[in-house]
Amino acid sequence: MVLICKAEPEHVKGIARVCTEGYWATYSEMFSKKYIKAVVQEFYNEKRILNEVTNSGKEWGGYFVALEDGEVIGAGGGGMIAETTGEVFVLYLDPIRRGEGIGTMLLDAITRQQKEEFGAKDQWVSVAKENQKGIPFYEAREFICCSEQPVYRSIEKENPVSLRYWRRL
Ligand SMILES: CC(C)(COP(=O)(O)OP(=O)(O)OC[C@H]1O[C@@H](n2cnc3c(N)ncnc32)[C@H](O)[C@@H]1OP(=O)(O)O)[C@@H](O)C(=O)NCCC(=O)NCCS
């Protein structure tokens, strides 16, 4: 059985694993290895994730995890970007567990937090333009594409383009 709960420090290693593996599986055909390594090192290292698990609030609501037999098989989180507007900042699964409804369960948990705790009325997510593992999921959950924007990361010269997706809650 898959359970969704707010992440605790004991889940940090598992979050780092699913986000790292999920990122590689999603982007290895789009971005260079160098770029992926730099992003994964910056965002999905255990020290940063521990800090993000233990410090949450309105702007970053903390990680939610999908657990099966105590093992992390998915992770995601978001925060409020305006008074009544939430955003999903991160959402990854163990790559072999896609298509079982686990992403929907995590998205629902993030959305419930944003609506119930923070009064969100709408929600955004950024998805890489070529990400065919992510875009159909958000479109199936009634997000619509509103704009395109470059992603500037200081760590590498590659500048992928993101699509900004939006839905009313
Ligand atoms: C995006 C992701 C989190 C979705 O989680 P998931 O558990 O695979 O998705 P679900 O099984 O809950 O699917 C929900 C809906 O999306 C649809 N869907 C999901 N992925 C799809 C795809 N690649 N193509 C077509 N439809 C897709 C499903 O058909 C389902 O619709 P339905 O229930 O109305 O029939 C997961 O696939 C993933 O980790 N992808 C790679 C990482 C990524 O792109 N993350 C987002 C970065 S912003």
The ligand as a Gaussian input file, in Angstrom:
#p B3LYP/6-31G(d) Opt

LIG

0 1
 C        4.885000      13.526000     -13.640000
 C        4.745000      12.382000     -12.647000
 C        5.074000      12.878000     -11.249000
 C        3.292000      11.910000     -12.719000
 O        3.078000      10.870000     -11.790000
 P        2.402000       9.478000     -12.206000
 O        2.191000       8.715000     -10.976000
 O        3.230000       8.878000     -13.292000
 O        1.023000       9.976000     -12.831000
 P       -0.436000       9.348000     -12.563000
 O       -0.336000       7.866000     -12.704000
 O       -0.967000       9.886000     -11.288000
 O       -1.200000       9.935000     -13.825000
 C       -2.224000      10.875000     -13.731000
 C       -2.795000      11.181000     -15.069000
 O       -1.833000      11.703000     -15.978000
 C       -1.799000      10.964000     -17.177000
 N       -0.388000      10.822000     -17.553000
 C        0.673000      10.793000     -16.718000
 N        1.816000      10.684000     -17.431000
 C        1.446000      10.648000     -18.729000
 C        2.165000      10.539000     -19.959000
 N        3.503000      10.501000     -20.000000
 N        1.465000      10.519000     -21.115000
 C        0.111000      10.571000     -21.103000
 N       -0.616000      10.691000     -19.964000
 C        0.043000      10.726000     -18.806000
 C       -2.407000       9.630000     -16.855000
 O       -3.040000       9.089000     -17.979000
 C       -3.378000       9.953000     -15.746000
 O       -4.585000      10.417000     -16.270000
 P       -6.011000       9.763000     -15.839000
 O       -5.877000       9.306000     -14.406000
 O       -6.931000      10.921000     -15.996000
 O       -6.172000       8.661000     -16.795000
 C        5.666000      11.180000     -12.978000
 O        5.284000      10.586000     -14.185000
 C        7.133000      11.529000     -13.050000
 O        7.869000      11.389000     -12.076000
 N        7.593000      11.995000     -14.232000
 C        8.970000      12.313000     -14.441000
 C        9.363000      13.501000     -13.628000
 C        8.629000      14.760000     -14.009000
 O        8.431000      15.040000     -15.180000
 N        8.228000      15.504000     -12.989000
 C        7.569000      16.752000     -13.156000
 C        8.606000      17.811000     -13.286000
 S        7.829000      19.390000     -13.227000

